């Protein structure tokens, strides 16, 4: 059940979802209402989601959302004049989050404070998958991003072999083997000693925008 509170802040108590309170200030609500009125679409609302939750790359994203766009698992806050939707899978990461709008001479700044979206650094007692994903998001993908690429974990087998998939500028890149061996595998095995090998499962023949052709370039990580 969603409980809507009206005090200085309007919020949503998502106790049944494992999340706490998300507070949306009156100034933020008025700002959203102004933006929505400019779109001229009946029933248009705002949706908040967390991307890459539990990693250093975690971020809050706001988007316009029509009723037809709703996935069905959202939590909905009935604000004054519009609905504010919280992505269902993001809800538990938004415990203690707040949204405010601070006016200034140039217009204003929307501030979202969500202290728990990045999670905690996994310790030695954490699972192998959790630790590998953390290293990928915390250390490797920020470097690959400079070349428009990224890598994601597909699986880890019983022998400690990690299977990865490259995307973006790394998909089809002529230097991906160097990046894998000198950058990705080296970093993963240093940070997670249980890993025995790292393999690339990407079909690089289908890469449309590789950062380097087969005959040029250097590692994006090393």
Phi and psi in degrees as GROMACS dihedral restraints (atoms count N, CA, C in turn):
[ dihedral_restraints ]
;  ai    aj    ak    al  type     phi  dphi    fc
    3     4     5     6     1   -96.7    20    10
    4     5     6     7     1   126.9    20    10
    6     7     8     9     1  -108.6    20    10
    7     8     9    10     1   121.2    20    10
    9    10    11    12     1   -99.3    20    10
   10    11    12    13     1   124.5    20    10
   12    13    14    15     1  -108.6    20    10
   13    14    15    16     1   140.9    20    10
   15    16    17    18     1  -127.4    20    10
   16    17    18    19     1   105.3    20    10
   18    19    20    21     1  -132.9    20    10
   19    20    21    22     1  -131.0    20    10
   21    22    23    24     1   -68.1    20    10
   22    23    24    25     1   -31.9    20    10
   24    25    26    27     1  -116.5    20    10
   25    26    27    28     1   148.6    20    10
   27    28    29    30     1  -101.0    20    10
   28    29    30    31     1   140.9    20    10
   30    31    32    33     1  -151.5    20    10
   31    32    33    34     1  -174.8    20    10
   33    34    35    36     1  -136.3    20    10
   34    35    36    37     1   128.2    20    10
   36    37    38    39     1  -100.5    20    10
   37    38    39    40     1   107.0    20    10
   39    40    41    42     1  -104.4    20    10
   40    41    42    43     1    53.2    20    10
   42    43    44    45     1   -58.8    20    10
   43    44    45    46     1   -36.7    20    10
   45    46    47    48     1   -71.6    20    10
   46    47    48    49     1   -14.4    20    10
   48    49    50    51     1   -97.5    20    10
   49    50    51    52     1    -6.0    20    10
   51    52    53    54     1    92.6    20    10
   52    53    54    55     1    -4.2    20    10
   54    55    56    57     1   -97.5    20    10
   55    56    57    58     1   167.7    20    10
   57    58    59    60     1  -104.5    20    10
   58    59    60    61     1  -128.9    20    10
   60    61    62    63     1  -103.0    20    10
   61    62    63    64     1   132.4    20    10
   63    64    65    66     1  -106.1    20    10
   64    65    66    67     1   123.0    20    10
   66    67    68    69     1  -105.0    20    10
   67    68    69    70     1   130.8    20    10
   69    70    71    72     1  -120.1    20    10
   70    71    72    73     1   113.7    20    10
   72    73    74    75     1   -67.0    20    10
   73    74    75    76     1   159.7    20    10
   75    76    77    78     1   -60.5    20    10
   76    77    78    79     1   -37.1    20    10
   78    79    80    81     1   -64.1    20    10
   79    80    81    82     1   -39.1    20    10
   81    82    83    84     1   -67.1    20    10
   82    83    84    85     1   -40.6    20    10
   84    85    86    87     1   -61.6    20    10
   85    86    87    88     1   -42.5    20    10
   87    88    89    90     1   -65.1    20    10
   88    89    90    91     1   -37.5    20    10
   90    91    92    93     1   -64.0    20    10
   91    92    93    94     1   -46.1    20    10
   93    94    95    96     1   -61.4    20    10
   94    95    96    97     1   -40.8    20    10
   96    97    98    99     1   -63.5    20    10
   97    98    99   100     1   -38.5    20    10
   99   100   101   102     1   -63.3    20    10
  100   101   102   103     1   -44.3    20    10
  102   103   104   105     1   -63.3    20    10
  103   104   105   106     1   -42.1    20    10
  105   106   107   108     1   -66.4    20    10
  106   107   108   109     1   -38.5    20    10
  108   109   110   111     1   -65.4    20    10
  109   110   111   112     1   -27.5    20    10
  111   112   113   114     1   -73.1    20    10
  112   113   114   115     1   -20.0    20    10
  114   115   116   117     1   -81.7    20    10
  115   116   117   118     1   -27.6    20    10
  117   118   119   120     1    68.8    20    10
  118   119   120   121     1    28.5    20    10
  120   121   122   123     1  -114.9    20    10
  121   122   123   124     1   119.8    20    10
  123   124   125   126     1   -66.1    20    10
  124   125   126   127     1   134.8    20    10
  126   127   128   129     1    81.3    20    10
  127   128   129   130     1     1.9    20    10
  129   130   131   132     1   -67.6    20    10
  130   131   132   133     1   137.0    20    10
  132   133   134   135     1  -129.4    20    10
  133   134   135   136     1  -168.3    20    10
  135   136   137   138     1  -119.5    20    10
  136   137   138   139     1   138.9    20    10
  138   139   140   141     1  -123.3    20    10
  139   140   141   142     1   136.7    20    10
  141   142   143   144     1  -112.2    20    10
  142   143   144   145     1   130.5    20    10
  144   145   146   147     1  -136.5    20    10
  145   146   147   148     1   159.1    20    10
  147   148   149   150     1  -108.9    20    10
  148   149   150   151     1   126.6    20    10
  150   151   152   153     1   -98.3    20    10
  151   152   153   154     1   144.2    20    10
  153   154   155   156     1    48.6    20    10
  154   155   156   157     1    50.1    20    10
  156   157   158   159     1   -63.9    20    10
  157   158   159   160     1   147.8    20    10
  159   160   161   162     1    79.4    20    10
  160   161   162   163     1    10.3    20    10
  162   163   164   165     1  -129.3    20    10
  163   164   165   166     1   164.7    20    10
  165   166   167   168     1   -62.5    20    10
  166   167   168   169     1   -18.7    20    10
  168   169   170   171     1   -88.4    20    10
  169   170   171   172     1     3.6    20    10
  171   172   173   174     1   -58.9    20    10
  172   173   174   175     1   141.8    20    10
  174   175   176   177     1  -151.9    20    10
  175   176   177   178     1   151.3    20    10
  177   178   179   180     1   -94.4    20    10
  178   179   180   181     1   133.3    20    10
  180   181   182   183     1  -124.2    20    10
  181   182   183   184     1   133.9    20    10
  183   184   185   186     1  -110.3    20    10
  184   185   186   187     1   142.5    20    10
  186   187   188   189     1  -149.1    20    10
  187   188   189   190     1   153.1    20    10
  189   190   191   192     1   -67.9    20    10
  190   191   192   193     1   146.6    20    10
  192   193   194   195     1  -146.3    20    10
  193   194   195   196     1   119.3    20    10
  195   196   197   198     1   -86.9    20    10
  196   197   198   199     1   158.7    20    10
  198   199   200   201     1   -53.8    20    10
  199   200   201   202     1   -34.6    20    10
  201   202   203   204     1   -68.4    20    10
  202   203   204   205     1   -19.6    20    10
  204   205   206   207     1   -83.3    20    10
  205   206   207   208     1   -11.8    20    10
  207   208   209   210     1   -70.1    20    10
  208   209   210   211     1   137.0    20    10
  210   211   212   213     1   -83.5    20    10
  211   212   213   214     1   -19.5    20    10
  213   214   215   216     1   108.1    20    10
  214   215   216   217     1   -15.7    20    10
  216   217   218   219     1  -104.8    20    10
  217   218   219   220     1     9.7    20    10
  219   220   221   222     1   -74.8    20    10
  220   221   222   223     1   153.2    20    10
  222   223   224   225     1   -98.2    20    10
  223   224   225   226     1   133.1    20    10
  225   226   227   228     1  -114.5    20    10
  226   227   228   229     1   128.8    20    10
  228   229   230   231     1  -102.1    20    10
  229   230   231   232     1   123.6    20    10
  231   232   233   234     1   -86.7    20    10
  232   233   234   235     1    91.5    20    10
  234   235   236   237     1   -83.9    20    10
  235   236   237   238     1   174.8    20    10
  237   238   239   240     1   -72.2    20    10
  238   239   240   241     1   102.3    20    10
  240   241   242   243     1    95.8    20    10
  241   242   243   244     1    -3.7    20    10
  243   244   245   246     1  -164.6    20    10
  244   245   246   247     1   166.6    20    10
  246   247   248   249     1  -105.7    20    10
  247   248   249   250     1   137.7    20    10
  249   250   251   252     1  -112.4    20    10
  250   251   252   253     1   119.7    20    10
  252   253   254   255     1  -106.3    20    10
  253   254   255   256     1   137.9    20    10
  255   256   257   258     1  -110.9    20    10
  256   257   258   259     1   121.8    20    10
  258   259   260   261     1   -52.6    20    10
  259   260   261   262     1   130.4    20    10
  261   262   263   264     1   -59.5    20    10
  262   263   264   265     1   -40.9    20    10
  264   265   266   267     1   -73.2    20    10
  265   266   267   268     1   -17.7    20    10
  267   268   269   270     1   -91.3    20    10
  268   269   270   271     1   -14.7    20    10
  270   271   272   273     1   -56.0    20    10
  271   272   273   274     1   -44.4    20    10
  273   274   275   276     1   -67.5    20    10
  274   275   276   277     1   -20.8    20    10
  276   277   278   279     1   -84.9    20    10
  277   278   279   280     1    -8.8    20    10
  279   280   281   282     1  -102.7    20    10
  280   281   282   283     1    20.0    20    10
  282   283   284   285     1   -60.0    20    10
  283   284   285   286     1   124.0    20    10
  285   286   287   288     1    79.3    20    10
  286   287   288   289     1    10.4    20    10
  288   289   290   291     1   -74.1    20    10
  289   290   291   292     1   153.4    20    10
  291   292   293   294     1  -143.0    20    10
  292   293   294   295     1   149.7    20    10
  294   295   296   297     1  -128.7    20    10
  295   296   297   298     1   129.3    20    10
  297   298   299   300     1  -141.0    20    10
  298   299   300   301     1   156.8    20    10
  300   301   302   303     1  -120.7    20    10
  301   302   303   304     1   122.4    20    10
  303   304   305   306     1  -108.8    20    10
  304   305   306   307     1   109.1    20    10
  306   307   308   309     1   -66.3    20    10
  307   308   309   310     1   147.0    20    10
  309   310   311   312     1  -146.8    20    10
  310   311   312   313     1  -176.1    20    10
  312   313   314   315     1   -66.3    20    10
  313   314   315   316     1   -23.5    20    10
  315   316   317   318     1   -95.7    20    10
  316   317   318   319     1    -1.3    20    10
  318   319   320   321     1   137.9    20    10
  319   320   321   322     1   -65.6    20    10
  321   322   323   324     1   155.2    20    10
  322   323   324   325     1   171.0    20    10
  324   325   326   327     1  -133.5    20    10
  325   326   327   328     1   126.2    20    10
  327   328   329   330     1   -87.0    20    10
  328   329   330   331     1   125.9    20    10
  330   331   332   333     1  -116.6    20    10
  331   332   333   334     1   124.9    20    10
  333   334   335   336     1  -113.6    20    10
  334   335   336   337     1   119.6    20    10
  336   337   338   339     1  -111.7    20    10
  337   338   339   340     1   115.2    20    10
  339   340   341   342     1  -134.1    20    10
  340   341   342   343     1    84.9    20    10
  342   343   344   345     1   -66.3    20    10
  343   344   345   346     1   -14.7    20    10
  345   346   347   348     1  -108.7    20    10
  346   347   348   349     1     1.9    20    10
  348   349   350   351     1   -69.3    20    10
  349   350   351   352     1   -26.1    20    10
  351   352   353   354     1   -84.1    20    10
  352   353   354   355     1   -10.5    20    10
  354   355   356   357     1    67.2    20    10
  355   356   357   358     1  -165.6    20    10
  357   358   359   360     1  -109.2    20    10
  358   359   360   361     1   151.1    20    10
  360   361   362   363     1   -64.1    20    10
  361   362   363   364     1   122.2    20    10
  363   364   365   366     1   -64.9    20    10
  364   365   366   367     1   132.6    20    10
  366   367   368   369     1   -85.8    20    10
  367   368   369   370     1  -176.3    20    10
  369   370   371   372     1   -62.7    20    10
  370   371   372   373     1   -23.9    20    10
  372   373   374   375     1   -81.9    20    10
  373   374   375   376     1    -9.8    20    10
  375   376   377   378     1   -70.3    20    10
  376   377   378   379     1   160.1    20    10
  378   379   380   381     1   -67.5    20    10
  379   380   381   382     1   158.5    20    10
  381   382   383   384     1   -62.3    20    10
  382   383   384   385     1   -43.7    20    10
  384   385   386   387     1   -61.9    20    10
  385   386   387   388     1   -43.5    20    10
  387   388   389   390     1   -61.1    20    10
  388   389   390   391     1   -43.0    20    10
  390   391   392   393     1   -69.9    20    10
  391   392   393   394     1   -38.9    20    10
  393   394   395   396     1   -65.6    20    10
  394   395   396   397     1   -44.7    20    10
  396   397   398   399     1   -61.5    20    10
  397   398   399   400     1   -38.0    20    10
  399   400   401   402     1   -63.6    20    10
  400   401   402   403     1   -44.4    20    10
  402   403   404   405     1   -63.9    20    10
  403   404   405   406     1   -40.4    20    10
  405   406   407   408     1   -59.5    20    10
  406   407   408   409     1   -45.6    20    10
  408   409   410   411     1   -78.9    20    10
  409   410   411   412     1   -34.0    20    10
  411   412   413   414     1   -81.8    20    10
  412   413   414   415     1   -36.6    20    10
  414   415   416   417     1  -118.3    20    10
  415   416   417   418     1   -40.2    20    10
  417   418   419   420     1   -87.0    20    10
  418   419   420   421     1   -50.7    20    10
  420   421   422   423     1   -63.7    20    10
  421   422   423   424     1   -35.1    20    10
  423   424   425   426     1   -59.4    20    10
  424   425   426   427     1   -33.0    20    10
  426   427   428   429     1   -75.3    20    10
  427   428   429   430     1   -42.2    20    10
  429   430   431   432     1   -63.8    20    10
  430   431   432   433     1   -29.6    20    10
  432   433   434   435     1   -61.9    20    10
  433   434   435   436     1   -26.5    20    10
  435   436   437   438     1   -65.7    20    10
  436   437   438   439     1   -20.2    20    10
  438   439   440   441     1  -107.2    20    10
  439   440   441   442     1    12.3    20    10
  441   442   443   444     1    74.5    20    10
  442   443   444   445     1    18.9    20    10
  444   445   446   447     1  -115.9    20    10
  445   446   447   448     1   173.9    20    10
  447   448   449   450     1  -160.8    20    10
  448   449   450   451     1   166.1    20    10
  450   451   452   453     1  -136.2    20    10
  451   452   453   454     1   144.0    20    10
  453   454   455   456     1  -130.7    20    10
  454   455   456   457     1   153.8    20    10
  456   457   458   459     1   -83.8    20    10
  457   458   459   460     1   129.2    20    10
  459   460   461   462     1   -95.5    20    10
  460   461   462   463     1   -49.6    20    10
  462   463   464   465     1  -167.2    20    10
  463   464   465   466     1   165.4    20    10
  465   466   467   468     1  -129.3    20    10
  466   467   468   469     1   121.7    20    10
  468   469   470   471     1   -84.5    20    10
  469   470   471   472     1   178.8    20    10
  471   472   473   474     1   -66.4    20    10
  472   473   474   475     1   -17.4    20    10
  474   475   476   477     1   -94.6    20    10
  475   476   477   478     1     5.5    20    10
  477   478   479   480     1    82.9    20    10
  478   479   480   481     1    17.4    20    10
  480   481   482   483     1   -87.7    20    10
  481   482   483   484     1   125.7    20    10
  483   484   485   486     1   -95.9    20    10
  484   485   486   487     1   130.2    20    10
  486   487   488   489     1  -108.4    20    10
  487   488   489   490     1   123.2    20    10
  489   490   491   492     1  -119.1    20    10
  490   491   492   493     1   159.7    20    10
  492   493   494   495     1  -130.1    20    10
  493   494   495   496     1   126.8    20    10
  495   496   497   498     1   -91.9    20    10
  496   497   498   499     1   149.8    20    10
  498   499   500   501     1  -141.8    20    10
  499   500   501   502     1   176.7    20    10
  501   502   503   504     1    63.9    20    10
  502   503   504   505     1  -135.1    20    10
  504   505   506   507     1   -67.2    20    10
  505   506   507   508     1   -14.5    20    10
  507   508   509   510     1   -86.2    20    10
  508   509   510   511     1   -13.8    20    10
  510   511   512   513     1   -77.5    20    10
  511   512   513   514     1   107.6    20    10
  513   514   515   516     1    89.0    20    10
  514   515   516   517     1     3.1    20    10
  516   517   518   519     1   -67.1    20    10
  517   518   519   520     1   138.3    20    10
  519   520   521   522     1   -68.0    20    10
  520   521   522   523     1   -16.9    20    10
  522   523   524   525     1  -108.6    20    10
  523   524   525   526     1    15.8    20    10
  525   526   527   528     1   -65.0    20    10
  526   527   528   529     1   -31.5    20    10
  528   529   530   531     1   -65.4    20    10
  529   530   531   532     1   -38.2    20    10
  531   532   533   534     1   -68.1    20    10
  532   533   534   535     1   -44.0    20    10
  534   535   536   537     1   -58.8    20    10
  535   536   537   538     1   -42.5    20    10
  537   538   539   540     1   -63.1    20    10
  538   539   540   541     1   -50.5    20    10
  540   541   542   543     1   -77.1    20    10
  541   542   543   544     1   -48.6    20    10
  543   544   545   546     1   -83.5    20    10
  544   545   546   547     1   -21.6    20    10
  546   547   548   549     1  -112.5    20    10
  547   548   549   550     1   -67.2    20    10
  549   550   551   552     1   -65.8    20    10
  550   551   552   553     1   -54.9    20    10
  552   553   554   555     1   -63.9    20    10
  553   554   555   556     1   -42.5    20    10
  555   556   557   558     1   -58.8    20    10
  556   557   558   559     1   -46.1    20    10
  558   559   560   561     1   -66.2    20    10
  559   560   561   562     1   -46.1    20    10
  561   562   563   564     1   -62.0    20    10
  562   563   564   565     1   -42.8    20    10
  564   565   566   567     1   -72.3    20    10
  565   566   567   568     1   -27.4    20    10
  567   568   569   570     1   -71.0    20    10
  568   569   570   571     1   -39.9    20    10
  570   571   572   573     1   -83.7    20    10
  571   572   573   574     1   -30.8    20    10
  573   574   575   576     1  -128.6    20    10
  574   575   576   577     1    89.0    20    10
  576   577   578   579     1   -60.3    20    10
  577   578   579   580     1   -22.6    20    10
  579   580   581   582     1   -67.9    20    10
  580   581   582   583     1   -17.6    20    10
  582   583   584   585     1   -70.8    20    10
  583   584   585   586     1   131.5    20    10
  585   586   587   588     1  -101.2    20    10
  586   587   588   589     1   -26.9    20    10
  588   589   590   591     1  -163.9    20    10
  589   590   591   592     1   160.9    20    10
  591   592   593   594     1  -129.2    20    10
  592   593   594   595     1   128.6    20    10
  594   595   596   597     1  -121.1    20    10
  595   596   597   598     1   148.5    20    10
  597   598   599   600     1  -102.1    20    10
  598   599   600   601     1   119.3    20    10
  600   601   602   603     1  -101.8    20    10
  601   602   603   604     1    10.3    20    10
  603   604   605   606     1   -75.4    20    10
  604   605   606   607     1   138.2    20    10
  606   607   608   609     1   -85.1    20    10
  607   608   609   610     1    90.9    20    10
  609   610   611   612     1   -73.4    20    10
  610   611   612   613     1   -11.8    20    10
  612   613   614   615     1   -66.0    20    10
  613   614   615   616     1   -21.9    20    10
  615   616   617   618     1   -93.1    20    10
  616   617   618   619     1     4.5    20    10
  618   619   620   621     1   -66.7    20    10
  619   620   621   622     1   127.5    20    10
  621   622   623   624     1   -95.2    20    10
  622   623   624   625     1   -30.1    20    10
  624   625   626   627     1  -134.7    20    10
  625   626   627   628     1    61.1    20    10
  627   628   629   630     1   -65.2    20    10
  628   629   630   631     1   144.8    20    10
  630   631   632   633     1   -69.0    20    10
  631   632   633   634     1   -38.4    20    10
  633   634   635   636     1  -124.6    20    10
  634   635   636   637     1   145.4    20    10
  636   637   638   639     1   -76.2    20    10
  637   638   639   640     1   176.2    20    10
  639   640   641   642     1   -62.7    20    10
  640   641   642   643     1   -23.1    20    10
  642   643   644   645     1  -102.0    20    10
  643   644   645   646     1     4.1    20    10
  645   646   647   648     1  -142.1    20    10
  646   647   648   649     1   174.0    20    10
  648   649   650   651     1    98.7    20    10
  649   650   651   652     1  -177.7    20    10
  651   652   653   654     1  -147.9    20    10
  652   653   654   655     1   173.5    20    10
  654   655   656   657     1   -62.8    20    10
  655   656   657   658     1   140.7    20    10
  657   658   659   660     1   -82.0    20    10
  658   659   660   661     1   -10.8    20    10
  660   661   662   663     1  -113.8    20    10
  661   662   663   664     1   -41.7    20    10
